[in-house]
Amino acid sequence: MRFPDFSVRAVDADRRLAALHQRPLNFDPETLGQGPGWEHDDYREPLASEQPGSPEPGGSWETAVALSRSYAFADPALVEARYDPRVPLEGREMLLILHVLGIRIYAGVRVSDAGEDTRKKHGRQARVFFWNYRTLEGHVEAGQRDFEVWKWLDSGAVEFRTHAVSRPADTNAIVQLGFRLLGRHKQVEFGRHACSRMTLLSEAALRRPTDNPAAENLDGRLLGVYLRDHHALLVALRELARRMNTSDRSDDQRAFAHDLHRAADDDCDCVEQFLRRLDRTPSHLLHVAAWTAEKFGRLKLNGRVLRTSPLSAVTELEGCRILLESDRAAWSRLAHLAIGPADATERANRAEQLLEAAESLRLNALHAATRQRLDEPPQNLAASQRR
């Protein structure tokens, strides 16, 4: 019985990977799933379809196969994998680094089967790429997880599947208790994230084809942090647009504020939908902070106390420029990475157009606030003459 290998910081993974070669399985494959204590997990996710018939070169099925083969669907916030890509998939050892409460648990697995075949189910034929791994001694769980990419030849439908049969490994009571408290939750989270990431990554690879669609992995946790920050800035932009759409602003400024509010609201909804695809939600704390910061910004007097300063429009439009530049840059980056909504480029272009409009209005507002024609009487004098 081997005590799990864990650390609070990154350590030598190559040495641990090399040591897996002599390590046996921590269960008897003949008893897999038999008797009490075994958990069964089954997840499947539809991917982009193809034309009926054999898999298309560079199409959805081949793309998903490449991503599956390289374990790219695994969320690195939950588990990272170290392996030698020169070793054939069947028989390959993989060092899995499980992330739990800031602790890295090093667990070994060995690929048992891998290949392609044509299967017949309910009178329908499908081309299937498959592989699985089994847990080695020292892993906190025992069992097998299978990964498959199916293409139904009659309809062209493509799907990703993962199935697992597992139970807590035979180890000390403390580790078993920890696994029962957290391990089951992490297993479910892994299966759910694997499906959503496979959809996201395959869409990105098809949108931006390369010779090796799995050459880079996606850190969904850090991307989620980035999108949460962007969502908070969009909240501030939306509130700023609402502030500008008042009766003391010019018609051009009010029209701009209306378009800006509509665009910011639409971008907020889009970011929220994308975060859900990453199994994440906007940060309520950042939302409140952005909303509050915008409200505090209204306290700036801009040279006037009892009436609105003409510099207020200038300040607001400068704030719009800063936030719109951030918005444009975010959508441009997502479009470049081919990650995110299909219309990311259009959203970046819309932000660019609003940015240009804000700059034009800002210059006009600054000129109106700081310059006055010499051949025009002062406002107070002109008003008294009218009376």
C-alpha positions as CSV (number, residue, x, y, z in Angstrom):
1,M,0.0,0.0,0.0
2,R,1.6,3.2,-1.2
3,F,0.9,6.6,0.4
4,P,-0.1,9.2,-2.2
5,D,2.7,11.5,-3.4
6,F,1.8,15.1,-2.9
7,S,3.3,18.6,-2.7
8,V,2.3,22.2,-2.2
9,R,4.5,23.4,-5.0
10,A,5.7,22.2,-8.3
11,V,8.4,19.5,-8.1
12,D,10.4,17.3,-10.5
13,A,7.6,15.7,-12.6
14,D,10.0,14.0,-15.1
15,R,11.5,11.9,-12.4
16,R,8.1,10.9,-11.1
17,L,7.0,10.1,-14.7
18,A,10.0,7.8,-15.3
19,A,9.3,6.0,-12.0
20,L,5.8,4.9,-13.2
21,H,7.2,2.3,-15.6
22,Q,7.8,-0.2,-12.8
23,R,4.6,0.6,-10.9
24,P,1.7,-2.0,-11.0
25,L,-2.0,-1.3,-11.2
26,N,-3.7,-0.6,-7.9
27,F,-6.7,-2.9,-8.7
28,D,-7.5,-6.2,-10.4
29,P,-8.9,-5.4,-13.9
30,E,-10.9,-8.7,-13.7
31,T,-12.9,-7.3,-10.8
32,L,-13.5,-3.8,-12.3
33,G,-17.0,-2.6,-11.5
34,Q,-17.9,-5.8,-9.6
35,G,-19.3,-5.6,-6.1
36,P,-20.2,-2.6,-4.0
37,G,-18.3,0.7,-3.8
38,W,-17.7,1.2,-7.5
39,E,-19.0,4.5,-9.1
40,H,-20.0,4.7,-12.7
41,D,-19.8,8.0,-14.6
42,D,-20.9,8.5,-18.2
43,Y,-20.8,11.8,-20.1
44,R,-21.3,12.6,-23.7
45,E,-21.2,15.8,-25.7
46,P,-22.3,16.5,-29.3
47,L,-19.6,18.2,-31.5
48,A,-19.8,19.9,-34.8
49,S,-21.4,17.6,-37.4
50,E,-19.9,16.5,-40.7
51,Q,-21.4,15.2,-44.0
52,P,-22.6,11.6,-43.8
53,G,-20.0,8.9,-44.6
54,S,-16.4,8.4,-43.5
55,P,-14.7,11.1,-41.4
56,E,-13.7,14.1,-43.4
57,P,-10.0,15.0,-43.5
58,G,-9.4,17.8,-41.0
59,G,-13.0,17.7,-40.0
60,S,-14.8,17.6,-36.7
61,W,-14.1,13.9,-36.0
62,E,-10.3,14.1,-36.8
63,T,-10.0,17.3,-34.8
64,A,-11.6,15.8,-31.8
65,V,-9.5,12.7,-32.1
66,A,-6.3,14.8,-32.1
67,L,-7.5,16.7,-29.0
68,S,-8.5,13.5,-27.3
69,R,-5.2,11.8,-28.0
70,S,-3.3,14.6,-26.4
71,Y,-5.5,14.8,-23.3
72,A,-6.2,18.5,-24.2
73,F,-9.8,18.2,-22.9
74,A,-8.6,18.0,-19.3
75,D,-9.0,21.2,-17.4
76,P,-5.5,22.1,-16.1
77,A,-7.2,23.8,-13.1
78,L,-8.3,20.3,-12.1
79,V,-5.6,18.0,-13.5
80,E,-2.5,18.3,-15.6
81,A,-0.8,15.5,-17.5
82,R,2.9,14.8,-18.1
83,Y,3.8,12.1,-20.6
84,D,6.3,11.4,-23.4
85,P,4.6,12.1,-26.7
86,R,7.1,9.9,-28.5
87,V,5.7,6.8,-26.7
88,P,2.7,5.3,-28.6
89,L,-0.6,6.0,-27.0
90,E,-1.3,2.3,-26.2
91,G,0.9,1.4,-23.2
92,R,1.8,5.0,-22.5
93,E,2.4,6.0,-18.8
94,M,1.0,9.4,-17.8
95,L,1.7,11.4,-14.6
96,L,-1.5,13.2,-13.6
97,I,-1.1,16.2,-11.3
98,L,-4.4,16.6,-9.4
99,H,-5.1,20.0,-8.0
100,V,-7.1,19.9,-4.7
101,L,-7.2,22.9,-2.3
102,G,-3.8,24.2,-3.4
103,I,-2.2,20.8,-3.0
104,R,-0.7,18.9,-6.0
105,I,-1.3,15.1,-5.8
106,Y,0.9,13.1,-8.2
107,A,-1.0,10.1,-9.6
108,G,0.1,7.6,-12.2
109,V,-2.0,6.0,-14.9
110,R,-1.2,3.6,-17.8
111,V,-3.0,3.5,-21.1
112,S,-4.5,0.0,-21.6
113,D,-6.2,0.1,-25.0
114,A,-6.2,2.6,-27.9
115,G,-7.3,2.4,-31.5
116,E,-10.1,2.9,-34.1
117,D,-12.9,0.7,-35.2
118,T,-16.3,0.7,-36.8
119,R,-19.1,-0.2,-34.5
120,K,-22.8,-1.1,-35.1
121,K,-25.4,0.0,-32.6
122,H,-29.2,-0.1,-32.9
123,G,-28.7,-0.8,-36.6
124,R,-26.5,2.2,-37.2
125,Q,-22.7,2.3,-37.9
126,A,-20.2,4.6,-36.3
127,R,-16.5,5.2,-36.7
128,V,-15.0,5.3,-33.2
129,F,-11.6,6.4,-31.9
130,F,-11.1,5.1,-28.3
131,W,-8.5,4.9,-25.6
132,N,-8.5,4.4,-21.8
133,Y,-6.2,4.5,-18.8
134,R,-6.0,2.5,-15.6
135,T,-4.8,3.8,-12.3
136,L,-1.4,2.7,-10.8
137,E,-0.3,2.1,-7.3
138,G,-0.1,5.4,-5.4
139,H,-3.2,6.9,-7.1
140,V,-5.9,8.1,-4.7
141,E,-8.6,6.3,-6.7
142,A,-8.7,2.9,-8.4
143,G,-10.3,2.1,-11.7
144,Q,-10.5,2.9,-15.4
145,R,-11.6,5.9,-17.5
146,D,-12.5,5.6,-21.2
147,F,-12.5,8.3,-23.9
148,E,-14.2,7.9,-27.2
149,V,-14.9,10.1,-30.3
150,W,-17.9,8.8,-32.4
151,K,-19.0,9.7,-35.9
152,W,-22.4,8.2,-37.0
153,L,-21.9,7.4,-40.7
154,D,-25.6,7.7,-41.6
155,S,-26.1,11.2,-40.3
156,G,-22.6,12.7,-39.9
157,A,-23.2,13.5,-36.2
158,V,-20.0,13.6,-34.1
159,E,-19.8,13.2,-30.3
160,F,-17.3,12.9,-27.5
161,R,-17.8,10.4,-24.7
162,T,-16.1,9.6,-21.5
163,H,-17.0,6.8,-19.1
164,A,-15.4,5.9,-15.8
165,V,-15.6,3.1,-13.3
166,S,-13.8,3.9,-10.0
167,R,-13.7,3.7,-6.3
168,P,-11.3,5.0,-3.5
169,A,-7.9,3.3,-3.6
170,D,-6.9,1.0,-0.8
171,T,-4.8,3.5,1.2
172,N,-4.8,4.9,4.7
173,A,-8.0,6.1,6.4
174,I,-7.2,9.8,6.2
175,V,-6.7,9.7,2.4
176,Q,-9.8,7.7,1.9
177,L,-11.8,10.1,4.0
178,G,-10.5,13.1,2.0
179,F,-11.4,11.3,-1.2
180,R,-14.9,10.6,-0.1
181,L,-15.3,14.3,0.9
182,L,-13.7,15.9,-2.2
183,G,-12.8,13.2,-4.7
184,R,-16.3,12.4,-5.8
185,H,-17.0,16.1,-6.5
186,K,-13.8,16.4,-8.5
187,Q,-14.6,13.3,-10.5
188,V,-18.0,14.8,-11.6
189,E,-16.4,18.1,-12.2
190,F,-13.7,16.5,-14.4
191,G,-16.3,14.7,-16.6
192,R,-18.4,17.8,-17.0
193,H,-15.4,20.1,-17.8
194,A,-14.0,17.5,-20.2
195,C,-17.1,17.6,-22.4
196,S,-17.5,21.4,-22.4
197,R,-13.8,21.9,-23.1
198,M,-13.8,19.4,-26.0
199,T,-16.7,21.4,-27.6
200,L,-14.8,24.7,-27.1
201,L,-11.4,23.5,-28.3
202,S,-12.8,21.6,-31.3
203,E,-14.8,24.7,-32.4
204,A,-11.6,26.8,-32.1
205,A,-9.5,24.3,-34.0
206,L,-12.0,24.1,-36.8
207,R,-12.2,27.9,-36.9
208,R,-8.5,28.2,-37.1
209,P,-7.1,25.0,-38.6
210,T,-3.5,24.0,-37.9
211,D,-1.4,21.0,-38.6
212,N,-1.6,20.0,-34.9
213,P,-4.8,21.3,-33.3
214,A,-3.8,20.0,-29.9
215,A,-0.4,21.7,-29.8
216,E,-1.6,24.2,-27.2
217,N,-3.7,23.7,-24.2
218,L,-6.3,26.1,-22.8
219,D,-6.2,27.2,-19.2
220,G,-9.9,27.7,-18.6
221,R,-9.4,29.0,-15.1
222,L,-7.1,31.9,-16.2
223,L,-9.4,32.6,-19.2
224,G,-12.3,32.7,-16.8
225,V,-10.4,35.3,-14.6
226,Y,-9.7,37.4,-17.7
227,L,-13.3,37.3,-18.8
228,R,-14.6,38.1,-15.3
229,D,-12.4,41.2,-15.3
230,H,-13.7,42.2,-18.7
231,H,-17.3,41.7,-17.6
232,A,-16.7,44.1,-14.7
233,L,-15.3,46.7,-17.1
234,L,-18.4,46.3,-19.3
235,V,-20.6,46.9,-16.3
236,A,-18.8,50.2,-15.6
237,L,-19.1,51.1,-19.3
238,R,-22.9,50.4,-19.3
239,E,-23.3,52.6,-16.2
240,L,-21.3,55.3,-17.7
241,A,-23.5,55.2,-20.8
242,R,-26.5,55.5,-18.6
243,R,-25.1,58.6,-16.9
244,M,-24.4,60.3,-20.2
245,N,-27.9,59.9,-21.6
246,T,-29.4,62.9,-19.8
247,S,-31.2,66.0,-20.9
248,D,-28.2,68.3,-20.2
249,R,-26.1,66.5,-22.9
250,S,-26.1,67.4,-26.6
251,D,-28.2,65.3,-29.1
252,D,-25.1,63.7,-30.5
253,Q,-23.8,62.8,-27.1
254,R,-27.2,61.3,-26.1
255,A,-27.4,59.3,-29.3
256,F,-23.9,58.0,-28.7
257,A,-24.8,57.1,-25.1
258,H,-27.8,55.1,-26.3
259,D,-25.7,53.1,-28.8
260,L,-23.0,52.6,-26.2
261,H,-25.4,51.3,-23.6
262,R,-27.0,48.9,-26.1
263,A,-23.5,47.6,-27.1
264,A,-22.2,47.2,-23.6
265,D,-25.4,45.4,-22.5
266,D,-25.0,43.0,-25.5
267,D,-21.4,42.4,-24.7
268,C,-22.2,41.7,-21.1
269,D,-24.7,39.0,-22.1
270,C,-22.2,37.5,-24.5
271,V,-19.4,37.3,-21.8
272,E,-21.9,35.7,-19.4
273,Q,-22.8,33.1,-21.9
274,F,-19.2,32.3,-22.6
275,L,-18.4,32.1,-18.9
276,R,-21.1,29.5,-18.5
277,R,-19.4,27.4,-21.2
278,L,-16.3,27.5,-19.0
279,D,-18.5,26.4,-16.0
280,R,-17.9,29.8,-14.5
281,T,-20.0,32.8,-13.6
282,P,-19.3,36.6,-13.4
283,S,-17.7,37.8,-10.2
284,H,-20.4,39.5,-8.0
285,L,-17.7,41.3,-6.1
286,L,-16.1,42.7,-9.2
287,H,-19.6,43.7,-10.5
288,V,-20.3,45.7,-7.4
289,A,-16.9,47.2,-7.3
290,A,-17.2,48.4,-11.0
291,W,-20.7,49.8,-10.3
292,T,-19.6,51.6,-7.2
293,A,-16.5,53.1,-8.8
294,E,-18.6,54.5,-11.6
295,K,-20.9,56.1,-9.1
296,F,-18.0,57.6,-7.1
297,G,-16.7,59.1,-10.4
298,R,-19.8,61.3,-10.5
299,L,-18.6,63.2,-7.4
300,K,-15.9,64.9,-9.4
301,L,-16.9,68.6,-9.7
302,N,-15.0,69.6,-12.8
303,G,-14.8,73.2,-11.8
304,R,-18.5,73.7,-10.9
305,V,-20.5,73.2,-7.7
306,L,-24.1,74.2,-8.3
307,R,-24.5,73.5,-11.9
308,T,-23.2,70.9,-14.4
309,S,-19.7,71.6,-15.7
310,P,-19.1,71.4,-19.5
311,L,-16.0,69.4,-18.6
312,S,-18.2,66.6,-17.3
313,A,-19.0,65.4,-20.8
314,V,-15.2,65.5,-21.6
315,T,-14.4,63.4,-18.6
316,E,-17.1,60.9,-19.3
317,L,-16.1,60.5,-22.9
318,E,-12.5,60.0,-21.9
319,G,-13.7,57.3,-19.6
320,C,-15.6,55.8,-22.5
321,R,-12.4,55.7,-24.6
322,I,-10.5,53.9,-21.9
323,L,-13.2,51.3,-21.4
324,L,-13.9,50.9,-25.1
325,E,-10.2,50.3,-25.8
326,S,-10.3,47.5,-23.3
327,D,-13.4,46.1,-24.9
328,R,-11.9,46.2,-28.4
329,A,-8.7,44.6,-27.2
330,A,-10.5,41.8,-25.4
331,W,-12.6,40.8,-28.4
332,S,-9.6,41.1,-30.7
333,R,-7.6,38.7,-28.5
334,L,-10.4,36.2,-28.4
335,A,-10.8,36.4,-32.2
336,H,-7.0,35.9,-32.6
337,L,-7.1,32.8,-30.4
338,A,-10.2,31.6,-32.1
339,I,-11.7,31.1,-28.6
340,G,-15.1,32.5,-27.8
341,P,-18.1,33.6,-29.8
342,A,-17.9,33.3,-33.6
343,D,-18.7,37.1,-33.9
344,A,-15.7,38.2,-31.7
345,T,-14.2,40.1,-34.7
346,E,-17.5,41.9,-35.3
347,R,-17.7,42.9,-31.7
348,A,-14.1,44.2,-31.8
349,N,-15.1,46.3,-34.9
350,R,-18.1,47.7,-33.2
351,A,-16.0,48.7,-30.2
352,E,-13.6,50.4,-32.6
353,Q,-16.4,52.4,-34.3
354,L,-17.7,53.5,-30.9
355,L,-14.1,54.4,-29.9
356,E,-13.8,56.7,-32.9
357,A,-17.2,58.3,-32.2
358,A,-16.2,58.9,-28.6
359,E,-12.9,60.6,-29.6
360,S,-14.8,62.9,-32.1
361,L,-17.3,63.8,-29.4
362,R,-14.6,64.3,-26.8
363,L,-12.7,66.8,-29.0
364,N,-15.9,68.7,-29.7
365,A,-16.9,68.8,-26.1
366,L,-13.4,69.9,-25.0
367,H,-13.5,72.7,-27.6
368,A,-16.9,73.8,-26.5
369,A,-15.9,73.8,-22.8
370,T,-12.7,75.7,-23.1
371,R,-13.2,78.0,-26.1
372,Q,-15.8,80.8,-26.7
373,R,-16.3,82.9,-29.8
374,L,-15.2,86.5,-29.2
375,D,-18.0,87.9,-31.3
376,E,-20.6,86.2,-29.0
377,P,-21.9,88.0,-25.9
378,P,-21.5,86.3,-22.5
379,Q,-24.4,84.0,-21.8
380,N,-25.7,86.0,-18.8
381,L,-25.7,89.3,-20.9
382,A,-27.4,87.6,-23.8
383,A,-30.1,86.3,-21.5
384,S,-30.8,89.7,-19.9
385,Q,-31.1,91.3,-23.3
386,R,-33.7,88.8,-24.3
387,R,-35.7,89.7,-21.2
